[in-house]
Amino acid sequence: MSASWIDVPLPAGLRLGTSSYYWAEWHGPFYPVDLPVNDRLSWYATQFDTVEIDATFYRSPSRRQVSGWALKTPPEFLISLKVPRTITHDAGMVDCDAETAEFLSALEPLGPRQGPLLLQFPYVAKSVNRHEYESGVGLRRALAAWLPRWAPHADWVVEVRNLTWIDRPLIDLLAEHEVSLAFNAYYTMPNLTSLFEQDRFDPLTGRWAYVRFLGDHRRLDRLNDELVADGAKPEGYCELIVDRERELRTWVDALLPVLGRRPVLAYFNNHYAGFGPGSARMFARLWDEIHGA
């Protein structure tokens, strides 16, 4: 795409965006200072060609709300959404057909704008459930019962945060149903290079390569609070405060062969380096420097 924020050309099949767009502190650093709140998404869609909406994790959207997103974005714009936590966390993917059907029905106004739907699962600590921490067998059983009914209805992405769960049993299950495995820049997870260097399985299990640059939210919150308290920056997540260039270079290198096999969606969270749009721009410029368009 070509836009003023992403100021270098990117190859077809590579889309960059942010995790959420609804940040008041982005007015000035990203949004025009005087932009009305209700115009954020329509303006965002002139700068990026995709967004990941995480508000749906906390509350399933209404059709009216989704219709508003559709009206504010062009048909070629892609909106990925988090699946409500009532499905992934509260129900644990069990006995949640009504909630799943309600969520999918609400998304119908998006039409061609609907991107993948992210099933985000929580980290399970060893102290809470050692067997699940090591194996992830409970999650696999729940997915094995849920996916046959619902996998055909959308492009789904599964995100786990326990490293040991990413192995043949989960990979084979996702591949059987063409569900993508999320690739995370997250402190408990492996880098992309190591996933593709191992020879036990192919991590590309679905129709998308779905990448989330998450970082460590506790560390970033502490650092941001310290900088604000010292008067070194304004409040909120409005500028880069961690240098991620070296790490992003490894992701740029690793994603080139992936792009040859799948379209890539990459979303940047504020907690990755302090400012989602800034991380996306840095990634784009590094891609252009290393690979060109």
Backbone hydrogen bonds, N-H to C=O, Kabsch-Sander energy under -0.5 kcal/mol:
donor,donor_aa,acceptor,acceptor_aa,energy
3,A,6,I,-1.6
6,I,47,Q,-0.6
7,D,5,W,-1.2
10,L,1,M,-0.5
14,L,11,P,-1.7
15,R,13,G,-0.6
15,R,264,V,-2.6
17,G,266,A,-2.2
19,S,268,F,-1.8
20,S,18,T,-1.1
20,S,52,E,-2.9
23,W,21,Y,-1.4
24,A,22,Y,-0.5
26,W,23,W,-1.3
27,H,24,A,-1.7
28,G,26,W,-0.6
28,G,31,Y,-3.6
30,F,26,W,-2.8
31,Y,26,W,-1.9
35,L,32,P,-1.8
39,D,36,P,-1.9
40,R,37,V,-1.7
43,W,39,D,-2.2
44,Y,40,R,-3.0
45,A,41,L,-2.3
46,T,43,W,-1.7
47,Q,44,Y,-2.0
48,F,44,Y,-2.3
49,D,16,L,-0.7
50,T,16,L,-0.5
51,V,78,L,-1.8
52,E,18,T,-2.3
53,I,51,V,-0.6
53,I,80,S,-3.0
54,D,52,E,-0.7
57,F,54,D,-1.7
58,Y,54,D,-0.6
58,Y,55,A,-0.9
59,R,55,A,-1.4
66,V,62,S,-2.3
67,S,63,R,-2.7
68,G,64,R,-1.7
69,W,65,Q,-1.6
70,A,66,V,-2.2
71,L,67,S,-2.3
72,K,68,G,-1.2
73,T,70,A,-1.2
77,F,74,P,-1.7
78,L,49,D,-2.0
79,I,77,F,-0.5
79,I,113,R,-3.7
80,S,51,V,-2.7
80,S,78,L,-0.6
81,L,116,P,-1.6
82,K,53,I,-2.2
83,V,118,L,-3.0
85,R,57,F,-3.1
87,I,84,P,-1.7
88,T,84,P,-1.5
89,H,85,R,-2.2
90,D,85,R,-2.7
91,A,86,T,-1.2
93,M,87,I,-2.6
94,V,91,A,-1.4
100,T,96,C,-2.4
101,A,97,D,-2.7
102,E,98,A,-2.2
103,F,99,E,-2.2
104,L,100,T,-2.5
105,S,101,A,-2.3
106,A,102,E,-2.0
107,L,103,F,-1.1
108,E,105,S,-1.2
110,L,107,L,-2.2
111,G,108,E,-1.5
113,R,110,L,-2.2
114,Q,111,G,-1.6
115,G,79,I,-3.2
117,L,155,D,-2.9
118,L,81,L,-2.9
118,L,116,P,-0.5
119,L,117,L,-0.6
119,L,157,V,-3.7
120,Q,118,L,-1.0
121,F,119,L,-0.5
121,F,159,E,-2.6
125,A,123,Y,-0.6
128,V,125,A,-0.9
129,N,125,A,-2.1
133,Y,129,N,-2.8
134,E,130,R,-2.0
135,S,131,H,-2.3
136,G,132,E,-1.6
140,R,136,G,-2.1
141,R,137,V,-2.3
142,A,138,G,-1.9
143,L,139,L,-2.8
144,A,140,R,-2.8
145,A,141,R,-1.3
146,W,142,A,-1.7
147,L,143,L,-3.2
149,R,146,W,-0.7
150,W,146,W,-1.8
151,A,147,L,-2.9
153,H,150,W,-1.7
154,A,151,A,-1.1
156,W,154,A,-0.7
157,V,117,L,-2.5
158,V,180,S,-3.0
159,E,119,L,-2.8
159,E,157,V,-0.5
160,V,158,V,-0.5
163,L,161,R,-0.6
165,W,162,N,-1.4
166,I,163,L,-1.5
167,D,165,W,-1.7
170,L,167,D,-0.5
171,I,167,D,-2.6
172,D,168,R,-3.2
173,L,169,P,-1.5
174,L,170,L,-2.5
175,A,171,I,-2.7
176,E,172,D,-2.1
177,H,173,L,-1.1
177,H,174,L,-0.5
178,E,175,A,-1.1
179,V,174,L,-2.6
180,S,156,W,-2.3
182,A,158,V,-2.8
182,A,180,S,-0.5
183,F,210,Y,-3.0
184,N,182,A,-0.6
185,A,212,R,-2.9
186,Y,184,N,-1.2
187,Y,215,G,-0.7
189,M,186,Y,-1.8
195,L,191,N,-1.3
196,F,192,L,-1.7
197,E,193,T,-1.4
198,Q,194,S,-1.3
205,T,203,P,-1.3
207,R,178,E,-0.6
209,A,263,P,-2.5
210,Y,181,L,-0.5
210,Y,208,W,-0.7
211,V,209,A,-0.6
211,V,265,L,-3.4
212,R,183,F,-2.9
213,F,267,Y,-3.1
214,L,185,A,-1.4
214,L,212,R,-1.0
215,G,185,A,-3.0
216,D,271,H,-0.7
217,H,215,G,-0.6
220,L,216,D,-2.6
221,D,217,H,-2.5
222,R,218,R,-2.2
223,L,219,R,-2.6
224,N,220,L,-2.9
225,D,221,D,-2.4
226,E,222,R,-2.3
227,L,223,L,-2.4
228,V,224,N,-2.5
229,A,225,D,-2.6
230,D,226,E,-1.9
231,G,228,V,-1.3
232,A,227,L,-2.7
233,K,227,L,-0.8
238,C,236,G,-1.1
239,E,274,G,-0.8
241,I,273,A,-3.4
242,V,273,A,-1.4
244,R,242,V,-0.9
248,L,244,R,-3.0
249,R,245,E,-2.2
250,T,246,R,-1.3
251,W,247,E,-1.5
252,V,248,L,-2.8
253,D,249,R,-2.3
254,A,250,T,-2.2
255,L,251,W,-2.1
256,L,252,V,-0.8
256,L,253,D,-0.6
258,V,254,A,-0.6
259,L,255,L,-2.6
260,G,256,L,-0.9
261,R,258,V,-2.1
262,R,258,V,-2.4
264,V,13,G,-3.2
265,L,209,A,-2.6
266,A,15,R,-2.3
267,Y,211,V,-2.5
268,F,17,G,-1.6
269,N,213,F,-2.5
269,N,267,Y,-0.5
272,Y,269,N,-1.7
273,A,269,N,-0.6
274,G,270,N,-2.3
279,S,275,F,-2.0
280,A,276,G,-2.2
281,R,277,P,-2.2
282,M,278,G,-2.2
283,F,279,S,-2.5
284,A,280,A,-2.4
285,R,281,R,-2.4
286,L,282,M,-2.4
287,W,283,F,-2.6
288,D,284,A,-2.4
289,E,285,R,-2.2
290,I,286,L,-2.7
291,H,287,W,-3.2
292,G,287,W,-1.4
